[in-house]
Amino acid sequence: MDWPGGGVARAQTASSGVKIRWKRLQAGVHYAVVRLRPGSKVGDNRLHLVRVDPRRARLYAGLAKLHGRKKRTARQWARRARLSVVINLGMFKTDHLTHVGYTRRGRFLDNRRWRKDYLSALAFGPRKKGLASAVMVDLDQPGAKKRLASYRVVVQNLRLIKAVGGRGVNVWRDRPKRWSEAALAADKKGRLLFVLCRSPFRMAVLNKLLLGLPLNIVRAMHLEGGPEASLTIRARGVKLNLAGSFESRFNENDRNRTQWRLPNVLGVRRARTPKRRVRRRRR
């Protein structure tokens, strides 16, 4: 989706000199679209990016168990919780409610068990002054879990990209399966990137494309794949309700256009619109 006065940047590698044009949605939140080259044979090869500065925009974790145990589409979550941006929080168990990895919001534990094969975690809502507003950590680094204990919200997911020497490195083995992808990344400045790519790629290939963009990504985690991958944006003239479709061995087509209902989501709180002062005329 292009916006008035904007365009679609084409990306191959960092050496291609691609420039990404960002549209401001609200304070600390910007949106851009990149067309990926070389691309997939399926879909439009557009990469949708929402960059969030957690120091300026409030993050939100929506959990079905705390909201009537009801699944909702990303669009419905946006309306219910007054969110400007919504994406998957991560994959969920067969009960269609519980997050697969460790998940905590405040004192509520959606899933108390840490998975050994999930090596990425997001945390936000610091409980102490002086801490970063949000962090993404590699769980195989010393002291990672102790660091997360100082945050109100913690979510564990599959790792895509890890930080090595201040740069991002792909950790996903190159397997033949492809899918539409919803992911979350972190850059060198501590900003988060909500990522949605409807066109299916092998994950190792998509990671390489992401690292080749001028985004300075140092870490990334997998949120969801296939038709359940979702992204909703409702802010500043941009109204999108995006859904994935293709997933190898499950839904090998590009026909799905409907967002599936999700039990758990990650969102950005809608910025408050300042009230206009009404000047009274003197009589």
KAJOFEN-V352846 format. One record per backbone hydrogen bond with DSSP energy under -1.0 kcal/mol. CO is the residue of the C=O (numbers start at 1). NH is the residue of the N-H. If there is no record, write none. Layout:
[[CO:NH] [CO:NH]]
//
This chain:
[[3:6] [9:35] [11:37] [13:16] [14:17] [23:31] [26:29] [28:53] [29:25] [29:26] [30:51] [31:23] [32:49] [33:9] [34:47] [35:11] [45:36] [47:34] [48:196] [49:32] [50:194] [51:30] [52:192] [53:56] [53:57] [58:269] [60:267] [62:265] [63:66] [64:67] [64:69] [72:262] [73:77] [74:78] [75:79] [76:80] [77:81] [78:83] [82:270] [84:234] [85:268] [86:232] [87:266] [91:100] [93:96] [98:93] [102:156] [103:110] [103:111] [104:154] [105:108] [108:105] [111:103] [119:139] [120:157] [121:137] [122:155] [123:135] [124:153] [125:152] [128:131] [133:125] [135:123] [137:121] [138:141] [141:144] [143:147] [144:148] [145:149] [147:150] [148:151] [150:127] [152:106] [153:124] [154:104] [155:122] [157:120] [158:222] [160:171] [161:220] [162:169] [164:167] [167:164] [169:162] [173:175] [178:248] [179:201] [180:226] [181:197] [182:223] [182:224] [183:195] [184:221] [185:193] [186:218] [186:219] [187:190] [191:187] [192:52] [193:185] [194:50] [195:183] [196:48] [197:181] [201:179] [202:206] [203:207] [204:208] [205:209] [206:210] [207:211] [208:212] [210:213] [213:215] [216:188] [219:186] [220:160] [220:161] [221:184] [224:182] [226:229] [229:244] [231:242] [232:86] [233:240] [235:238] [238:235] [240:233] [242:231] [246:180] [247:250] [247:251] [251:247] [251:253] [262:72] [263:64] [264:89] [265:62] [266:87] [267:60] [268:84]]
//
